[in-house]
Amino acid sequence: MGLASCTFSSKQEEDGDKTGKEYTSQYICPMHCEGSGSDAPGQCPVCGMDYQENPNYKSDQEVYICPMHPEITGVAGDSCSKCGMALELKNE
């Protein structure tokens, strides 16, 4: 049995940089694993924990998605946690 390890960045926490999708998505991993976060309920692809609804989610911010994995969302400058592609602005 293998164990997944969260790639939580303590430097990110120390610096107060909470702009990544692991902090800004509608649903977030409780451990804020790097690259996690989604606009739909599910599980963190890094540690496997269930996503929790983000109480600080702002629905008016622009949403970016992966062209190959539309379930992966984030903000400007993020990349896909599955394939590494740059996320593109979602057309509503």
N, C-alpha and C positions, 0 to 999 in steps of 0.2 A: 504494500500500500504506500503510495507516495503522498507527500504533504505539499500543498501549495503554500508559497510564501508571498506575502503581500510586499509590493515594492514601494511601500510608503516612504516618502522622502521627508526625513526629519528636518533637513535644511529648508525645504519648502515651508514646513510648518513654522520653523523658527523665524524665517524671513517674513512670515505673514502673507506669502504669495498664495492666495486662494482663488486664482483666476482660472485654473484648469478645470476641465469638465468633471473631474473627480470631486469638485466643490460646487460647480455651477449648474449641473444637469438637474432635471426634474427628479430623477431617482439616482441616489448615490450609494456607494459602498460605505458602511459604517467605519471602515478602516481607511477610507480615502485612498485606495490603491491607485497608483499612477496609471492613467489611461482608462480607468473605470468611469462609470456614469452613463446614463441613458435617459431617453425621453419616455421609456416604457418600463414597467416593472420587470424584474428578472434577477439574474445572479451576476455577481462580479466575475468577469472572465479571468481575473488574476487569482483571487483567493477563494472564490466559490460562495461567499456569503450572500444572503439575499439583500437586494437593494432596498433602501428605505427612502420614503418620500422626503425630498429636501425641503425643510421648512423655509429656507432662504431663497428658493427658486424664484426667478423673475421671468415671467412668461413673455415679456416684451423684448428680451434680448434675442439677437439673431442666432439661429440654430444652424450649425454646420454638420454635414453628414459625410460618411465615406461613400464614394461612388460605387464601390464594390460590396460594401456591407452597410446598407442604409439603417440598420438597427444601431450602428455605432454613431453617436452624436457628440458634439462638443461645441467649442467656441472658436473664434478666429485664431489660427495658429496651431490648433491641435492636429494630431495625426491619429490614424486608425490604430487601435490596440491589436487588431488582428493581422493587418497587412502592412502597416506603416505608411500608407498613402496619406497625403494631406487631405484634410476634410474640406469640403466645398459648401458654400452657402446653400441652404435648403430653399428651394422654390416652393412657396406655399401654394 
